Amino acid sequence: MKKILSIMLAALVLVACNSTGENNDGENGMEPGRILVLYYSQTGATDSVAREIQCQLDADIEEIQLENPYNGTYDETIERCKKEMETGEVPAVKPIKADLGKYDVIFLGYPVWFGTYARPIAGLVKAVDFKDKKVVTFCTLGSGGLQSSTADLAKALPGAKVVMEGYGVRNARISAIHDEVERFLIEHEFKEGYVTPLPAFMEDHPVTSEEKAVFDQACSDYPFPLGTPVAVATRTTDTSTDYMYTVNSKDKDGKNVVGQVFVTVGFDEGSKPEFTQVVR
Ligand SMILES: Cc1cc2nc3c(=O)[nH]c(=O)nc-3n(C[C@H](O)[C@H](O)[C@H](O)COP(=O)(O)O)c2cc1C
């Protein structure tokens, strides 16, 4: 099943990877072939993003393999992961085939597990020297964890130059990656091209009943509580209205926490509100 899903997602990416900007042909100041996309993916979502980045940059790519893969069900992975986090055990990765000495920039991709980078990345960090490499994170997630996982990675790789603003996408929104990855690569000058800069969010205000309805519509499919929206700021882009809700929620120990839930509503006819990310 995982294999079929991966093949379908990869095919989608290949069809979709028809970028409007220039590839990494040296024109943008980056030497061709000096970018490596290195990633771990258990169920195929991060694999799709990795292939999209590879395709848009014409970069080299390698998937991280484990000595003892996480082959079980979702619940089995959760159990194994929890145990490893308790004991501090780190999964061993198979030797990386790419010669890292050839690359200045490494796009490092992973799923978010328990608010941070997946355990295989802990194994990679232990095995591979990232000294002086520019590391750009990308991840897929159920709801959030891009910022926390990138911050954790920066701590784990003190000798590397970790770019603090990575790219993250909910696995429910993989169909959005072509345009989002393209924007990310152009904004961060890995690729030539032009994207209209996104405006800042306006000042926030108490949530109206209409805005609460947008929140509920966007988040109703998400199975875990995201909290109560108390304030919202909006912005209008070329293609959508975006909402940044301030939410009051509780962490796993019952402590009050404030977070942000992001929602976007496209202008295309029939577009439904989409929950894009939570930041806590
Ligand atoms: C062990 C485990 C822990 C997870 N923890 C989180 C989490 O803390 N936050 C989140 O948003 N998603 C979490 N997820 C969901 C994954 O990040 C998401 O399904 C991801 O897209 C899977 O990527 P992959 O298909 O490349 O393996 C978790 C999944 C697993 C298996």
The ligand as a MOL file (V3000), in Angstrom:
LIG
                    3D

  0  0  0     0  0            999 V3000
M  V30 BEGIN CTAB
M  V30 COUNTS 31 33 0 0 0
M  V30 BEGIN ATOM
M  V30 1 C 5.6680 8.6510 15.1070 0
M  V30 2 C 4.9220 9.7900 14.4710 0
M  V30 3 C 4.8180 10.9930 15.1380 0
M  V30 4 C 4.1910 12.0920 14.5150 0
M  V30 5 N 4.1520 13.2840 15.1820 0
M  V30 6 C 3.6180 14.3670 14.5740 0
M  V30 7 C 3.6310 15.6420 15.2190 0
M  V30 8 O 4.1270 15.8050 16.3240 0
M  V30 9 N 3.0830 16.6890 14.5630 0
M  V30 10 C 2.5150 16.5600 13.3300 0
M  V30 11 O 2.0420 17.5520 12.7970 0
M  V30 12 N 2.4950 15.3650 12.6800 0
M  V30 13 C 3.0360 14.2790 13.2670 0
M  V30 14 N 3.0400 13.0570 12.6280 0
M  V30 15 C 2.4870 12.9750 11.2540 0
M  V30 16 C 3.5900 12.9950 10.1960 0
M  V30 17 O 4.4480 14.1190 10.3720 0
M  V30 18 C 3.0120 13.0560 8.7920 0
M  V30 19 O 2.1490 11.9770 8.6060 0
M  V30 20 C 4.0740 13.0840 7.7150 0
M  V30 21 O 3.5710 13.7210 6.5660 0
M  V30 22 C 4.5770 11.7090 7.3020 0
M  V30 23 O 5.5970 11.8860 6.3340 0
M  V30 24 P 6.1120 10.6890 5.4210 0
M  V30 25 O 4.9240 10.2250 4.5990 0
M  V30 26 O 7.1820 11.2810 4.5710 0
M  V30 27 O 6.6110 9.5910 6.3150 0
M  V30 28 C 3.6270 11.9440 13.2250 0
M  V30 29 C 3.6860 10.6970 12.5830 0
M  V30 30 C 4.3200 9.6320 13.2000 0
M  V30 31 C 4.4040 8.3020 12.4760 0
M  V30 END ATOM
M  V30 BEGIN BOND
M  V30 1 1 1 2
M  V30 2 1 2 3
M  V30 3 2 2 30
M  V30 4 2 3 4
M  V30 5 1 4 5
M  V30 6 1 4 28
M  V30 7 2 5 6
M  V30 8 1 6 7
M  V30 9 1 6 13
M  V30 10 2 7 8
M  V30 11 1 7 9
M  V30 12 1 9 10
M  V30 13 2 10 11
M  V30 14 1 10 12
M  V30 15 2 12 13
M  V30 16 1 13 14
M  V30 17 1 14 15
M  V30 18 1 14 28
M  V30 19 1 15 16
M  V30 20 1 16 17
M  V30 21 1 16 18
M  V30 22 1 18 19
M  V30 23 1 18 20
M  V30 24 1 20 21
M  V30 25 1 20 22
M  V30 26 1 22 23
M  V30 27 1 23 24
M  V30 28 2 24 25
M  V30 29 1 24 26
M  V30 30 1 24 27
M  V30 31 2 28 29
M  V30 32 1 29 30
M  V30 33 1 30 31
M  V30 END BOND
M  V30 END CTAB
M  END
